[in-house]
Amino acid sequence: MWGLFLMIGAIATIISPEPVRSLLGQSTAKDGLLYWGLITCFTLSNSLVLKLKPEIAKYQLQGLVIGGVILGLSIFPQMLDWHIDYTLTSGQLFKSHILKSMIYREQQPIGLYSHRGFASFTLAAIAIIALVGWRWKWLNKKFVKITLIVIIPALLLTETRAGLLALVVAASYLLGSRSVSERRKHYKLILTGAIASILIITAFSQSRNVGDDSIISKFTSNRNYLWEISITRIKMRPFGWGFDGFEIAYPHLPDGTSKTLPITATKAHNLFIDSALSVGIIGLAVYLGLIGFCLWCMLQSPYRDVGAVAIAYLIFTFTWYESAQYTHIFWWSLSFFDYEKISRSNSVGNELSASSHSPGVATRIRSWVSGAKARIFKQV
């Protein structure tokens, strides 16, 4: 399925009005055909590594959480001084409200990223990963508490609704992902999380100045306008405009003329619409099938908790988009789709312990080779 997706992406790149841009992707997202080739290699190779050496997953998870804590800590200095952007030109101005690195004052705090929205998803994802590590007994409770004490305030400071919503929904899934008896205990908490999500979105929506008084515009920060533009472009080329589809397609009007005024957005800000613009309707169907297959395999396994990271990403990208700056975290979680299969009758703690003792593929191969050599030498 990965091969089919890349083949569709390659065709879309070749027939794209701007094949070079389609190959390399948008200037900051870098989500071109080249990137998707690298993501394919990363996901499949990591899945193989986790299958052969399941114990490596623990160290990957711990490394991600440590990186998330560093990201969270990087947020606080930027609240005190917006000139800090952790680049070589940190503190230098291009204009009164723009840094030399082209970071706008209203985009701060960005942490170690180029936009606060990117930082918000990463913080939300790491908070979920920390909770997963605690449930799997890969992280001690004290360290998880410290992690959340750093990450949650940093996430709130980004003032990004999608990141907050992703965290609440994914955490609710995580609480209800165990047995039916355990799930019933958490119904009230899940309901509270849903209500909190609605209140958060409503509060932030009212504070957004989008130049339009309609409820939908406030709720989506005027993204519905981008979606309307995108749908007309999808109808023009249902087989896709090539990666970075929105920017490539935007200047082209249905009547054959071209727009001359640039638009402030670089993406349609929706995973499905952006994908359809890039690789077309067929490519979108293949891509969603790929995600669905990985999620289904993972959610059937004892390691379904890590699926909360993928759920957080899908919630976030409903009003955002994929980017080489953070999308790899999503595919890291999906690389568990073929993780060591263990009987689901045991508890997660027992399953994880058993995985470290159960023979992997490499061990079985070595055992078979040793046995074959012994039989051969015995005959000789």
C-alpha positions as CSV (number, residue, x, y, z in Angstrom):
1,M,0.0,0.0,0.0
2,W,3.0,2.3,0.7
3,G,4.2,1.6,-2.8
4,L,0.9,2.4,-4.3
5,F,0.7,5.7,-2.4
6,L,4.2,6.7,-3.5
7,M,3.4,5.7,-7.1
8,I,0.3,8.0,-7.1
9,G,2.4,10.7,-5.5
10,A,5.1,10.3,-8.2
11,I,2.5,10.6,-11.0
12,A,1.0,13.7,-9.3
13,T,4.5,15.2,-9.1
14,I,5.2,14.5,-12.8
15,I,2.0,16.0,-14.1
16,S,2.1,18.9,-11.5
17,P,2.3,22.4,-12.9
18,E,5.3,22.8,-10.6
19,P,7.1,19.4,-10.4
20,V,10.1,20.8,-8.5
21,R,8.0,22.3,-5.7
22,S,6.0,19.0,-5.6
23,L,9.2,17.1,-5.2
24,L,10.6,19.2,-2.4
25,G,7.3,20.4,-0.8
26,Q,6.3,23.7,0.8
27,S,9.2,25.9,2.1
28,T,8.6,25.3,5.8
29,A,6.5,22.1,5.8
30,K,9.0,20.3,3.4
31,D,6.2,17.8,2.7
32,G,7.1,16.9,-0.9
33,L,7.5,13.5,-2.6
34,L,11.0,13.3,-1.3
35,Y,9.8,13.6,2.3
36,W,7.1,10.9,1.8
37,G,9.8,8.6,0.5
38,L,11.8,9.2,3.7
39,I,8.7,8.7,5.9
40,T,8.0,5.4,4.2
41,C,11.5,4.2,4.9
42,F,11.3,5.4,8.5
43,T,7.9,3.8,9.3
44,L,8.6,0.4,7.7
45,S,12.2,0.2,9.0
46,N,11.2,1.2,12.5
47,S,8.3,-1.3,12.4
48,L,10.8,-4.0,11.5
49,V,13.2,-2.9,14.3
50,L,10.4,-3.0,16.8
51,K,9.4,-6.5,15.7
52,L,13.0,-7.9,15.9
53,K,14.0,-5.9,19.0
54,P,10.8,-5.0,21.0
55,E,12.9,-3.6,23.9
56,I,14.1,-0.7,21.7
57,A,10.5,0.8,21.9
58,K,11.1,1.7,25.5
59,Y,14.1,3.8,24.8
60,Q,12.5,5.5,21.8
61,L,9.5,6.5,24.0
62,Q,11.8,7.8,26.8
63,G,13.8,9.8,24.2
64,L,10.7,11.4,22.9
65,V,9.5,12.4,26.3
66,I,12.9,13.9,27.2
67,G,12.7,15.9,24.0
68,G,9.2,17.0,24.8
69,V,10.3,18.3,28.2
70,I,13.1,20.3,26.5
71,L,10.6,21.7,24.1
72,G,8.3,22.7,26.9
73,L,11.1,24.5,28.8
74,S,11.9,26.4,25.6
75,I,8.5,28.0,25.6
76,F,8.8,30.0,28.9
77,P,11.7,32.3,27.9
78,Q,9.8,33.3,24.8
79,M,6.9,34.5,27.0
80,L,9.3,36.8,28.8
81,D,11.0,38.1,25.6
82,W,9.4,37.4,22.2
83,H,12.8,38.2,20.4
84,I,14.1,34.8,21.5
85,D,13.8,32.2,18.6
86,Y,16.8,30.0,19.3
87,T,18.4,30.7,15.9
88,L,21.7,32.3,14.9
89,T,19.8,35.6,14.4
90,S,18.0,35.4,17.7
91,G,17.0,38.9,18.9
92,Q,17.6,40.6,15.6
93,L,14.6,42.4,14.0
94,F,13.6,42.6,10.3
95,K,10.7,44.9,11.2
96,S,9.3,46.1,14.5
97,H,7.0,43.0,14.8
98,I,9.1,40.6,12.7
99,L,12.3,38.8,13.6
100,K,15.1,38.4,11.1
101,S,14.2,34.7,11.1
102,M,10.8,35.8,9.8
103,I,9.0,34.9,13.0
104,Y,6.1,37.3,13.7
105,R,5.5,38.5,17.2
106,E,2.0,37.1,17.2
107,Q,3.3,33.7,16.4
108,Q,5.3,33.5,19.6
109,P,5.8,31.3,21.6
110,I,7.1,28.8,19.0
111,G,9.5,26.8,21.2
112,L,12.0,25.1,18.9
113,Y,9.6,25.2,15.9
114,S,8.7,27.8,13.3
115,H,5.1,28.2,14.5
116,R,3.3,27.9,17.8
117,G,0.8,25.6,16.2
118,F,3.5,23.1,15.4
119,A,4.8,23.2,19.0
120,S,1.3,22.7,20.4
121,F,0.8,19.4,18.6
122,T,4.2,18.1,19.7
123,L,3.5,19.1,23.3
124,A,0.1,17.4,23.3
125,A,1.6,14.2,21.7
126,I,4.4,14.0,24.2
127,A,2.0,14.4,27.1
128,I,0.1,11.4,25.7
129,I,3.3,9.5,25.2
130,A,4.3,10.2,28.8
131,L,0.9,8.8,30.0
132,V,1.4,5.7,27.8
133,G,4.9,5.2,29.2
134,W,3.5,5.4,32.7
135,R,0.7,2.8,32.0
136,W,3.3,0.5,30.4
137,K,5.6,1.0,33.4
138,W,8.4,2.4,31.1
139,L,8.4,5.7,33.0
140,N,8.1,6.2,36.7
141,K,5.2,8.2,38.2
142,K,7.4,11.0,39.5
143,F,9.0,11.6,36.1
144,V,5.6,11.6,34.4
145,K,4.3,14.2,36.9
146,I,7.3,16.5,36.2
147,T,6.8,16.0,32.5
148,L,3.2,17.1,32.7
149,I,3.9,20.0,35.0
150,V,6.3,21.4,32.3
151,I,4.3,20.4,29.2
152,I,0.7,21.3,30.1
153,P,1.4,25.0,31.0
154,A,3.6,25.3,27.9
155,L,0.8,23.9,25.8
156,L,-1.7,26.4,27.3
157,L,0.7,29.3,26.5
158,T,0.7,28.4,22.8
159,E,-3.1,29.3,22.8
160,T,-3.7,26.7,20.1
161,R,-7.2,25.2,20.2
162,A,-6.4,22.2,18.0
163,G,-3.5,21.1,20.3
164,L,-5.6,21.4,23.4
165,L,-8.5,19.5,21.8
166,A,-6.2,16.8,20.6
167,L,-4.8,16.3,24.1
168,V,-8.2,16.1,25.7
169,V,-9.7,13.7,23.1
170,A,-6.6,11.4,23.1
171,A,-6.4,11.4,26.9
172,S,-10.1,10.4,27.0
173,Y,-9.4,7.6,24.6
174,L,-6.5,6.5,26.7
175,L,-8.7,6.3,29.9
176,G,-11.3,4.3,28.1
177,S,-9.1,1.9,26.2
178,R,-9.0,-0.9,28.8
179,S,-11.6,-3.5,29.7
180,V,-15.4,-2.7,29.8
181,S,-15.4,-2.7,33.6
182,E,-12.5,-0.2,33.8
183,R,-14.0,1.9,31.0
184,R,-17.3,2.4,32.9
185,K,-15.3,3.9,35.8
186,H,-14.0,6.6,33.4
187,Y,-17.2,7.6,31.6
188,K,-17.7,10.6,33.9
189,L,-14.1,11.7,33.2
190,I,-14.5,11.2,29.5
191,L,-17.7,13.3,29.5
192,T,-15.9,16.0,31.5
193,G,-13.1,16.0,28.9
194,A,-15.6,16.4,26.1
195,I,-17.3,19.3,27.9
196,A,-13.9,20.9,28.6
197,S,-13.0,20.6,24.9
198,I,-16.2,22.4,23.9
199,L,-15.6,25.2,26.4
200,I,-12.0,25.6,25.3
201,I,-12.9,25.8,21.6
202,T,-15.7,28.3,22.4
203,A,-13.5,30.5,24.5
204,F,-10.7,30.7,22.0
205,S,-13.2,31.1,19.1
206,Q,-14.7,34.2,20.7
207,S,-11.2,35.7,21.2
208,R,-10.1,35.3,17.5
209,N,-10.3,38.3,15.3
210,V,-11.0,36.9,11.8
211,G,-12.9,39.8,10.3
212,D,-16.1,37.8,10.0
213,D,-18.9,37.6,12.5
214,S,-20.3,34.2,11.4
215,I,-20.0,31.4,14.0
216,I,-18.4,29.0,11.5
217,S,-15.7,31.5,10.7
218,K,-14.9,32.1,14.3
219,F,-15.0,28.4,15.1
220,T,-12.5,27.6,12.3
221,S,-10.6,30.9,12.3
222,N,-11.8,31.5,8.8
223,R,-10.5,28.1,7.6
224,N,-13.9,27.5,5.9
225,Y,-12.9,30.1,3.3
226,L,-9.8,28.1,2.5
227,W,-11.8,24.9,2.3
228,E,-14.2,26.5,-0.2
229,I,-11.3,27.5,-2.4
230,S,-9.7,24.1,-2.2
231,I,-12.9,22.2,-3.2
232,T,-13.1,24.2,-6.4
233,R,-9.5,23.4,-7.2
234,I,-10.0,19.7,-6.5
235,K,-12.9,19.7,-9.0
236,M,-10.5,21.2,-11.6
237,R,-7.9,18.4,-11.1
238,P,-9.3,15.4,-9.3
239,F,-6.1,13.5,-9.9
240,G,-4.1,16.1,-7.8
241,W,-1.9,19.1,-8.3
242,G,1.3,17.5,-6.8
243,F,2.5,17.8,-3.2
244,D,2.1,21.2,-1.7
245,G,-1.2,21.2,-3.7
246,F,-2.8,24.2,-2.1
247,E,-0.1,26.7,-3.0
248,I,0.2,25.2,-6.5
249,A,-3.5,25.2,-7.1
250,Y,-4.5,28.5,-5.5
251,P,-3.5,30.9,-8.4
252,H,-5.5,28.8,-11.0
253,L,-9.1,29.8,-11.4
254,P,-11.9,27.7,-12.9
255,D,-12.3,30.1,-15.8
256,G,-8.6,29.5,-16.9
257,T,-7.2,32.8,-15.6
258,S,-4.7,33.2,-12.7
259,K,-4.8,35.1,-9.5
260,T,-2.2,37.7,-9.0
261,L,-2.7,38.5,-5.3
262,P,-1.1,36.1,-2.9
263,I,-3.1,34.4,-0.1
264,T,-1.8,34.5,3.5
265,A,-2.3,30.8,4.0
266,T,0.0,28.1,2.5
267,K,-2.3,25.1,3.2
268,A,-5.9,24.3,3.2
269,H,-5.6,23.4,6.9
270,N,-7.3,20.1,6.7
271,L,-5.6,16.7,6.4
272,F,-8.2,15.3,3.9
273,I,-8.5,18.4,1.7
274,D,-4.8,19.0,1.6
275,S,-4.2,15.4,0.6
276,A,-6.9,15.5,-2.1
277,L,-5.3,18.6,-3.5
278,S,-1.9,17.0,-3.5
279,V,-2.5,13.4,-4.7
280,G,-6.1,13.5,-5.8
281,I,-9.2,11.7,-4.8
282,I,-7.7,8.2,-5.5
283,G,-4.5,9.1,-3.6
284,L,-6.5,10.3,-0.7
285,A,-8.4,7.0,-0.6
286,V,-5.2,5.0,-0.6
287,Y,-3.6,7.2,2.0
288,L,-6.6,6.9,4.4
289,G,-6.7,3.2,3.7
290,L,-3.0,3.0,4.8
291,I,-3.7,4.9,8.0
292,G,-6.8,2.9,8.7
293,F,-4.9,-0.4,8.2
294,C,-2.1,0.6,10.6
295,L,-4.6,1.9,13.2
296,W,-6.7,-1.2,13.0
297,C,-3.7,-3.6,13.4
298,M,-2.4,-1.5,16.3
299,L,-5.8,-1.1,18.1
300,Q,-6.2,-4.9,18.0
301,S,-2.9,-5.5,19.8
302,P,-2.0,-5.2,23.5
303,Y,-0.1,-2.0,22.6
304,R,-3.2,-0.1,21.5
305,D,-2.5,2.6,24.0
306,V,0.0,4.2,21.6
307,G,-2.9,4.6,19.2
308,A,-3.8,7.7,21.3
309,V,-0.9,9.5,19.7
310,A,-2.4,8.8,16.2
311,I,-5.8,9.9,17.4
312,A,-4.4,13.2,18.7
313,Y,-2.8,13.8,15.3
314,L,-6.0,13.1,13.4
315,I,-7.9,15.5,15.6
316,F,-5.1,18.2,15.3
317,T,-4.9,17.9,11.5
318,F,-8.6,18.4,11.0
319,T,-7.8,22.2,11.2
320,W,-4.1,22.0,10.5
321,Y,-1.9,20.1,8.1
322,E,1.0,17.7,7.7
323,S,4.6,18.9,8.1
324,A,8.1,17.4,8.2
325,Q,8.5,19.3,11.5
326,Y,6.2,16.9,13.4
327,T,4.4,14.4,11.2
328,H,7.1,11.8,12.0
329,I,5.7,11.5,15.5
330,F,2.4,10.3,14.1
331,W,4.1,7.7,11.9
332,W,6.3,6.6,14.8
333,S,3.1,5.7,16.7
334,L,1.7,3.9,13.6
335,S,5.0,1.9,13.2
336,F,3.7,-0.2,16.2
337,F,1.2,-1.8,13.8
338,D,3.3,-5.0,13.5
339,Y,4.8,-4.9,17.0
340,E,5.4,-8.2,18.9
341,K,2.1,-10.0,19.1
342,I,1.2,-11.3,22.6
343,S,-1.9,-12.9,24.1
344,R,-4.4,-10.2,25.0
345,S,-5.6,-12.2,28.0
346,N,-2.8,-10.8,30.2
347,S,-2.5,-7.3,31.6
348,V,-0.4,-4.7,29.7
349,G,2.3,-4.9,32.3
350,N,2.5,-8.7,32.0
351,E,2.4,-8.5,28.2
352,L,5.2,-6.0,28.1
353,S,7.3,-8.1,30.4
354,A,6.6,-11.2,28.3
355,S,7.6,-9.4,25.1
356,S,11.1,-9.0,26.4
357,H,11.4,-12.8,27.1
358,S,9.5,-14.1,24.0
359,P,11.8,-15.2,21.2
360,G,11.9,-12.8,18.3
361,V,12.3,-13.6,14.6
362,A,16.1,-13.2,14.8
363,T,16.3,-15.6,17.8
364,R,14.2,-18.2,16.0
365,I,16.3,-18.0,12.9
366,R,19.6,-18.4,14.8
367,S,18.1,-21.4,16.7
368,W,17.0,-23.0,13.4
369,V,20.4,-22.5,11.8
370,S,22.2,-23.9,14.9
371,G,20.0,-26.9,14.9
372,A,20.6,-27.5,11.2
373,K,24.4,-27.2,11.6
374,A,24.2,-29.7,14.5
375,R,22.3,-32.2,12.4
376,I,24.7,-31.9,9.5
377,F,27.8,-32.4,11.6
378,K,26.2,-35.3,13.4
379,Q,25.7,-37.1,10.0
380,V,29.3,-36.3,9.0
